[in-house]
């Protein structure tokens, strides 16, 4: 065996620069395309309904996009540290690097970026994903990382989440991610149902569907919070400890749950207190008028001139005609 670029072990490989999640990017592009399409037709809506539709559609698209996007994000739990640490096995060479740990619903992402990037005649810029999705074997992914000879900090952090690790992180994070993902998909289904019902003369049921969607969003948050029951496992990288904390995806999901409950509660309250205002905001005023007009009774009386004492007290025929 010979040295590769002056360091051990001896596994030449391409460097993996930090990138963006492709599924997450696809979700963002799809919902941005829907929002752009609506904005293009917005000038064709007359009167104040234009702004009502704008607020309604953009809020709805934000909720739907967030519920889907957090499935593919990797920052439900995050931690970053800058430290000096060993780089490869069988060598005492030290590198200065930024190390990041990002835990999502489907796996853990570990980044290692040198400061500066070029050290020891190498480009130190890694972004490694270890998945625990259904059908993926985390232990096999870790074994492949060992065979490739990834840097020590990446292997050390990945080992903490293996099934056989004494930290017990794998079992708890994996189950929490699966349950959170499942409840979020249920919330997405109720979000779709609420949009359908709010577009019909049934705003009350649309409000209830939005409330249920918000409830399932919070169920996903509570499912992920079960990771707090895991005893804190100290993660020492170099001379610094990694302190995981809840990331942007977690707090955005919490905000989305509150938004669903707020909007759903407003729809239900307005239905009972100010129904005309609700119908105006949802652009259902015309439908309400047609419905009331169709229920107006049409009265037909006998046109014969009968004596006063012979006239019946009630009309001969009373028909309810639906137009």
ABEGO torsion letter per residue (X at the ends): XBBBGGBOBBBBBBBBBBBBBAAAAAAAAAAAAAAAAAAAAAAABBEAAAAAAAAAAAAAAAAAAAAAAAAABAAABBBBBBBBBBABBGBABBBBBBBBBBBBAAEBBBBBBBOBABBGGBBBBBBBBBBABBGBBAAAAAAAAAAAGBBAAAAAAAAAABAABAAGAAAAAAAAAAAAAAAAAAAAAAAAAAAAAAABABAAAAAAAAAAAAAAAAAAAAAAAAAAABBBBBBBBEABBBBBBBBAAAAAAAAAAAAAAAAAAAAAAAAAABAAAAAAAAGAAAAAAAAAAAABBBBBBBABBBBAAABBABBABBBBBBX
